[in-house]
Amino acid sequence: MLNYASRTINSDVEFMNIVLSDGSYIILEGDERKVSIPFPKGIATTHTHPGICLFSHKDLETADHLFSIGYAVVSVMNTTCISSLYRRGVYTLDDKLVLKNLVNKVKKAKNLEELMSIYRNLTFPNYLKFVTYSI
């Protein structure tokens, strides 16, 4: 996906990779600053961001839906980093409530520092985890 992330940086057009339930994958091209589709049965998805590699509130709403239908990993990336939400067990109601609360906090964040603080202090009570890696 790194080549697609580079294309996103240059054009703002986002791309999405979906690992399907049978292990195959598809890569889809979206629009400027968004990509949306009806999701097929799958286990993981990553999409590119033109800016920071943190989930927007819309990305988090999508992650909630994907975890509810059986996905295990949801990620966003750019050319320097990747952030992932992943589950190490069932998607519990407690984790869902924390994710819903995160949606509201991210939506209300006024600047990048506030947004980064929200993610730095993020913890889930059960099986959902958040990680960020440099590429």
Secondary structure, DSSP 8 states (H G I E B T S, - for coil): -HHHHHHHHHH-EEEEEEEETTS-EEEEEEEETB------SEEEEEEE-SS-SS--HHHHHHHHHHHHTT--EEEEE-SSEEEEEEESS---HHHHHHHHHHHHHHHH--SHHHHHHHHHT---SSSEEEEEEE-
